[in-house]
Amino acid sequence: MLQVNIDSAVRTVFGKGPMRQLRMKDCTPANLYSGGTEPVPLQFETAKLYKSLLFIHGRNAVVTLKVDGDAKGERHVLVQEIQKDPINGSLIHVDFLEIDLSKPLKFTVPVKFVGTAKGVDLGGELQIYKDSISLRGCPLDIPDMVQVDITALEQGGAGLTYADLPLPPNVEMLDKPETVCVAVH
């Protein structure tokens, strides 16, 4: 799984007016939620945060937050929600969820099909039924994407099922293994 480091600081201002002033100083407010404890208010440099969020957009990523002014210092989190201005697309607020790297979690991982199937070369049409898979495992064991070679697929064949996908050993598949994800018709 993808890993990213982001620097932040504990936020000391609250309310609508102070949040606007914070954003005018090119800082973005955020909250860090951690299973049952009080949320930790944070602030980030907007440019650095935007660049990091753009890099991990649409991908599963573990973010290591280095928090100035926090007793724990470094925390491993997932991006839970990003709020943007609907007019200009600027960052308004970000929510993070703290995770334990040793506990298994559920993730949806994209499936990438590589190559050109034999059946397509002979006039068939490639049908992609599923382009993602649900996996459970420790966050660092989850792959960024599952790649599968489809060059051996022939026209009218059974296709590839989830059981045919190459998965790491410490990862459990949550979808039904007999589900067809790609075939040539």
C-alpha positions as MATLAB code, in Angstrom:
seq = 'MLQVNIDSAVRTVFGKGPMRQLRMKDCTPANLYSGGTEPVPLQFETAKLYKSLLFIHGRNAVVTLKVDGDAKGERHVLVQEIQKDPINGSLIHVDFLEIDLSKPLKFTVPVKFVGTAKGVDLGGELQIYKDSISLRGCPLDIPDMVQVDITALEQGGAGLTYADLPLPPNVEMLDKPETVCVAVH';
ca = [
       0.000    0.000    0.000;
       1.067    3.518   -0.743;
       2.587    5.514    2.152;
       2.772    9.314    2.425;
       4.194   11.615    5.123;
       2.454   14.923    5.869;
       3.442   17.546    8.461;
       0.772   19.265   10.547;
       0.269   21.250   13.739;
      -2.363   21.245   16.458;
      -5.000   23.902   15.747;
      -5.844   26.302   18.559;
      -8.557   28.430   16.893;
     -12.189   27.420   16.408;
     -15.310   28.909   14.857;
     -16.406   30.280   11.510;
     -14.500   33.597   11.549;
     -11.154   32.194   12.776;
     -11.407   29.366   10.204;
     -11.772   31.921    7.400;
      -8.743   33.816    8.704;
      -6.811   30.544    8.898;
      -7.656   29.753    5.260;
      -6.631   33.291    4.207;
      -3.201   32.550    5.732;
      -2.966   29.508    3.381;
      -3.694   26.968    6.103;
      -6.345   24.246    5.953;
      -8.191   23.078    9.095;
      -8.623   19.362    9.721;
      -9.764   16.895   12.372;
      -8.157   13.624   13.405;
     -10.621   11.033   14.694;
      -9.357    8.158   16.797;
     -11.874    5.530   17.902;
     -13.762    6.860   20.908;
     -11.417    9.649   22.012;
     -11.873   13.369   21.428;
     -10.997   14.512   17.888;
      -7.656   16.295   17.550;
      -7.985   19.632   15.698;
      -5.180   20.100   13.160;
      -4.003   22.630   10.616;
      -1.911   22.126    7.481;
      -0.096   24.276    4.957;
      -2.638   24.230    2.137;
      -0.179   23.861   -0.773;
       1.645   20.870    0.759;
      -1.592   19.174    1.836;
      -3.217   19.686   -1.581;
      -0.167   18.242   -3.353;
      -0.133   15.181   -1.069;
      -3.886   14.605   -1.427;
      -3.644   14.958   -5.203;
      -0.888   12.310   -5.237;
      -2.998    9.759   -3.317;
      -6.365   10.640   -4.926;
      -8.383    7.522   -5.723;
      -5.818    5.172   -4.177;
      -5.545    3.366   -0.865;
      -2.842    5.112    1.128;
      -1.584    5.141    4.704;
      -0.744    8.706    5.700;
       1.820    9.250    8.439;
       0.931   12.515   10.166;
       3.763   14.258   11.982;
       1.889   16.465   14.435;
       3.708   19.384   16.105;
       2.348   20.011   19.589;
       0.844   16.528   20.050;
       1.928   14.033   22.727;
       1.947   11.074   20.291;
       3.899   12.982   17.655;
       3.436   10.596   14.719;
       0.140    8.928   13.797;
      -0.910    6.547   11.007;
      -4.186    7.595    9.414;
      -6.492    7.166    6.426;
      -8.147   10.099    4.646;
     -11.811    9.892    5.603;
     -13.348   12.976    3.967;
     -12.179   15.950    1.904;
     -14.362   19.065    1.693;
     -13.760   21.389   -1.261;
     -15.242   24.700   -2.308;
     -17.833   23.911   -5.018;
     -16.937   27.023   -7.040;
     -13.141   27.115   -7.169;
     -12.195   23.640   -5.865;
     -10.012   24.918   -3.005;
      -9.636   22.847    0.158;
     -11.997   23.759    2.988;
     -11.541   20.936    5.498;
     -10.115   17.399    5.753;
     -11.010   14.569    8.148;
      -8.548   11.797    9.010;
      -9.160    8.478   10.768;
      -6.377    7.004   12.913;
      -5.696    3.298   12.340;
      -3.622    0.552   13.924;
      -1.229   -0.909   11.334;
      -1.356   -4.344   12.996;
      -5.168   -4.743   12.813;
      -6.838   -6.017    9.609;
      -9.163   -3.631    7.780;
     -11.377   -3.865    4.682;
     -10.204   -2.113    1.493;
     -11.492   -1.902   -2.079;
      -8.560   -2.388   -4.456;
      -8.682   -1.692   -8.219;
      -7.976   -4.543  -10.658;
      -5.866   -3.678  -13.716;
      -6.042   -5.912  -16.782;
      -2.766   -6.037  -18.737;
      -2.209   -7.187  -22.312;
      -4.478   -7.964  -25.251;
      -6.548  -11.133  -25.089;
      -6.181  -13.721  -27.919;
      -9.955  -13.720  -28.350;
      -9.963   -9.967  -29.003;
      -7.326  -10.403  -31.748;
      -9.645  -12.957  -33.379;
     -12.615  -10.570  -33.434;
     -14.097  -11.011  -29.967;
     -15.101   -8.259  -27.582;
     -13.547   -7.879  -24.125;
     -16.195   -7.631  -21.393;
     -15.035   -6.286  -18.024;
     -17.592   -7.134  -15.343;
     -15.639   -6.177  -12.207;
     -12.736   -3.730  -11.995;
     -12.205   -3.807   -8.215;
     -11.981   -6.371   -5.431;
     -12.697   -6.230   -1.685;
      -9.793   -7.372    0.464;
      -9.169   -7.644    4.215;
      -5.738   -7.440    5.745;
      -3.255   -5.282    7.612;
      -3.010   -1.921    5.813;
       0.622   -2.329    4.754;
      -0.063   -5.822    3.304;
      -2.821   -4.571    0.954;
      -1.555   -4.027   -2.616;
      -1.999   -0.665   -4.343;
      -3.670   -2.523   -7.242;
      -4.053   -6.105   -8.441;
      -2.581   -6.649  -11.916;
      -3.640   -9.626  -14.015;
      -2.431  -10.689  -17.466;
      -5.340  -11.402  -19.859;
      -3.373  -12.392  -22.996;
      -4.409  -16.064  -22.660;
      -8.159  -15.332  -22.713;
      -9.890  -16.893  -25.710;
     -13.238  -16.162  -27.282;
     -16.204  -17.946  -25.693;
     -14.163  -19.164  -22.730;
     -15.125  -19.015  -19.074;
     -13.056  -15.878  -18.471;
     -11.134  -14.973  -15.345;
     -12.678  -15.174  -11.891;
     -11.625  -13.547   -8.625;
      -9.999  -16.890   -7.705;
      -7.577  -16.435  -10.638;
      -6.266  -13.088   -9.348;
      -2.783  -13.075   -7.777;
      -3.090  -11.926   -4.149;
      -0.443  -11.513   -1.429;
      -0.371  -14.331    1.166;
      -1.514  -12.261    4.194;
      -4.601  -10.876    2.433;
      -8.117  -12.363    2.527;
     -10.533  -11.935   -0.385;
     -14.040  -10.878    0.733;
     -15.745  -11.316   -2.655;
     -17.007  -14.680   -3.950;
     -14.110  -16.483   -5.711;
     -16.348  -17.793   -8.524;
     -17.355  -14.262   -9.621;
     -16.262  -13.628  -13.233;
     -14.421  -10.320  -13.582;
     -13.410  -10.394  -17.277;
     -14.272  -12.526  -20.348;
     -14.123  -12.387  -24.153;
     -17.400  -12.819  -26.125;
];
